[in-house]
Amino acid sequence: MENEINKEIQSALDYFKAGEYEKAADAFILSLENDKNNPNILNNIGLCYSKLAKDDLAIEYFIKTLSFNSKSVQTYINLADVYFRNKRIIDAINLLENGVTLMPQEIALKHYLSRFYLEDCRYDLAMEQLFEILDIDADNLDAYWDLGNIQFEIGDYDSAIDNYENVLEKVTDNSVLYYQTAIAYEANDNVDKAISNHLKAISCNENFHPSYKKLGILFMARDDYESAIEYFQDYLNFDLPAEEKKSIEDIIKRISK
C-alpha cells in the first residue's frame, strides 16, 4: 500500500514539474484517499490550483492545510500570494500576522508581512518587522535593503543611505544597489557620493544605461559640461525611445554652445 501511495505522489510531482497542473492536482487528490489529512499533499493541491489561477480552490486547500498544520510556513506564503493576486491585502496581512504570532522567529513570514504592510502604506509597521528580523539575524541583507527602500520613500535619506551601505559592505557587484545608493545620496545633496556610486554601477555593468543618464545630469549640474556630454553620448548608444533620444540630443546641443 505504501508503495502505491508513493507512486501516486511521485506521479503527481512529475506532472507538476512538467507544468501539467490539472493532472498533478488530480493525482495529488487521488493520493489523499489513503492519507486524507496530509498537510503536504493538501498544500501541493492548493499550489496546483494556484498555478491554474483557480484561486477559490487554491484558497480552500491552503486553509485546509493550515487546519492540520498551523505552522506550515510555505502555506502561509502561498496563501498570501493568492490573496495578493486577488487584491485581498487585508486578508493577507491578517493571515501573516497570525503566522508571525505562532512563529515569531520565522524570518520569511516577517519579511512577507513587512512587504504587505508596505503595500498597505503602513510604513512604521513594515519597518518594525524588518528591525525584528535584524534582531534575529544581524546580517540579513534583504532586511537592510527593504529598510533602505522604505526610508528612502518616506524621505529619511540618511537612514536609507546607512542601510544601503550596510548591504554594499557585503555585495559589491550589483549595479541596481549602487544606482539606488546614488539616488539616495543625490536626494541628500551629496553629489560627489552620487557620482561615485553611479560610476561603480557602470563598473559592475557597462550596459547599465540609467547611470549614464544620471551622470550626465549630475555633471551638468556641476557645470562640468565636457563630462556631461561624454556620458550623455554614451547614453545615446543604447536603444532608447525616439522621444528620449531627441531630448538628450537637445540637451547636448544646448550645453555644447
N, C-alpha and C positions, 0 to 999 in steps of 0.2 A: 504493500500500500504506500509506504513512504517513497519508494522508487517512482511510483506513478505520480505522486504529488510533485516530486522533484522534476519529473519530465514535463509536467504541465507548467510549472513555474519557469523552467528553462525555455520552454516553447514561447511563453508569454514574453520573457526577456528578449528572446531573439526577434520576435515581431516588433517589440518596442525599439530595439536598436536599428531595425530596418525601416523605422518610420511608419510601420503599419499599425497605427494606434488602435484602430477599431478591433482588429484581430487580437492585439495584445490585451485590450480590455476584456474581450470575450474569454480569452484563455485564463486571465487572472480570475475572472468571475467563476469560471469552471473549477479552478483550484480552491476557491472558497468553500465549495461543497464539503470538503474534508477538513476545513480549518476556518470556520465561519468568522471568528473574531481575530484573525491575524492582522495586526495593525500595519505591518509592512505591505501585505497584499492589498489591503484597503487603500493605503496611501498610493500604491502604484496604480490602482484603478483610477483614483482621483487624478493622478498625473496624466494618465492616458486621455481622460475626458477633457482635462485642461488643454492638452495638445490639440484635441479635436475642436476646441472652443465650445464644448458642451458644458458651459460653466455651471449650470444648475446641478448637473450630475457630479461635476468635479467637487463643488462645494459640499454636496451631500456626503460623498465618500471621504473627503478630508475631515469633516465634522465627525463622521463615524470613527475614523482613525483616532482622533483625539479623545473620543469617549472611551477607547480601550487603552490608549497610551497618551496620557496628557502631557508627557514630556518628549514628544517626538518633535525635535527642533525643526527638521526639514518640512514636516507637515505644516507647522505654523508659517513657515516661509512660503510654501506652495499655496496655501490658502490665502495668505496676504496678497500674493501676486494676482490671484484670481479676483479678489476684491478690488485691487487697484485697477485691473483691466476694466472692471465694471463701474469705476468711479465711486466705489464704496469706501472712501478713505477712512471715515469714522469707524466702520466695521473692522477695517484692517488695524487701526490704532487700538481699538478695544481688544481685539484678538491678541496683538503683540504685547500689550500691557499685561494681559493675563499670563502670557508665556514668560515674560520677564519677572513677574511676581513669583511664579513657580520655580523659575531657574535664573536667579539673579546673577549668576556667574557666566551665563551664556552670552558671549560677546556677539555672536552672529545675530541673536534676537535684539540685543540692544542697538546694534548698528542699523538693522532694518527699521526698528521703531524710530530711531533718530531721523531716518530718511522720510518716514511717513509724517512725523511731526513737521519736518521741513516742508513737505507737500502742503500741509495744512497751515503753513506760516507760523508755527509755534516754535520760534527760534530758540527761546530760552530752554524749553523742554528738550529740543533736539540737542543743544549743546550740553545739557545736563547728562544725557545718556552718553555722549561722547567723552565727557570728563570721567564718568564712571568706568567706561571702557579703559581709559588710560590709567585709572587707579588699579585695574586688574592687570593690564598689560601696558607698561610704560613705553614700549617700543612699537605700539600699534600705529603704523604709518597711515593706514586708511583713516583712522580716527583723527590724526593730525591734519590730514588733507581735508576731510569734511569740515572740521572745525575752522580751518582757514577759509574755506569757501563760504561758510555761514558768516564768519566775522567780516569777510570782505563785503558780503551782501548787505550787512547792516552798517557798514561804514567804519568798522573798528579795524583800520588798516594796520596799525602797529601789531595788534594781536594776530591778524591774518598773516602778516609777514613772518612773525615768530614761528607760527605753525608750519608755514611753507618751508621755512629754513630748517625746521626740525626734520622734515621729510628729505630735504636736499642733503642733509648730513649722511643719509644712507643711500639715496637714489641720485646718481649723478649723470644719468644718461637719458633723461626724459624731457623732451622738448616742451611738452604741454605744461609740465611743472615749472620749468624755467620761465615760460611765457606768462603763466598766471602770477608767478612771483614778481615778474617785471611789471605787470599791470598794477599789482598792489603797490609796488614802490612808486610807480608813476602817480597813482592816486594819492600817495602820501608825499608828493612833491619831492621825491628823491630821484631826479632824472639820471644821475650817474649810475645808481644801482639798477635803474630800469634798463638803461642801455646795456650794462654789463650782463644782465640776465637774458636779454634778447640775443646778445652775441653768443651766449652759452647755448641758447635754444638752437641757433643756426649751426653751432659747432657740433651739436648732437645729431642734427639732421639738416643738411644743407637745403633740403626741399621743404623745410617748414616755412611756408611763404608768409604767414601772418606777421612774423617777427621782422621781415624785410620792410614791410609797410610801416610798422611801428617805429623801426629805426629811422626811416626816412622822416617821419613826423617829428620824432624827438630831436634829431639833429637839426631839422628846420627850425624848431622852437628855440634852439640854441644859436641860431644864425650861422650854423656850420653848413652852408648850402652845398658845398662840394661833397661832403659826406652824405648829405640828404639825397642829392641827385644820384649818387652811386647806389644807394640802397633802393631808391625808387626804381631805378633802371633794372636792378636785379629783380625787383618785384614784378616788373613788366614782362620778364621772361617766363612767368608762369601763365597757365591757361586761365585767364581772367575774363569775367563778363565784359562785354563791349563797353558798357556804361562805366564800369570801374576803371577799365584801361584808359578811357578818354579822360576821366577825372584825374588820374595820376599824370598822364601826359600834359594836361593843362597846368598842373602844379609845377612840373619840371620846367615848362616854358616860362612860367611866371618867376620862378626863383633863379632862372639862368640869365636873366637880364642884368 
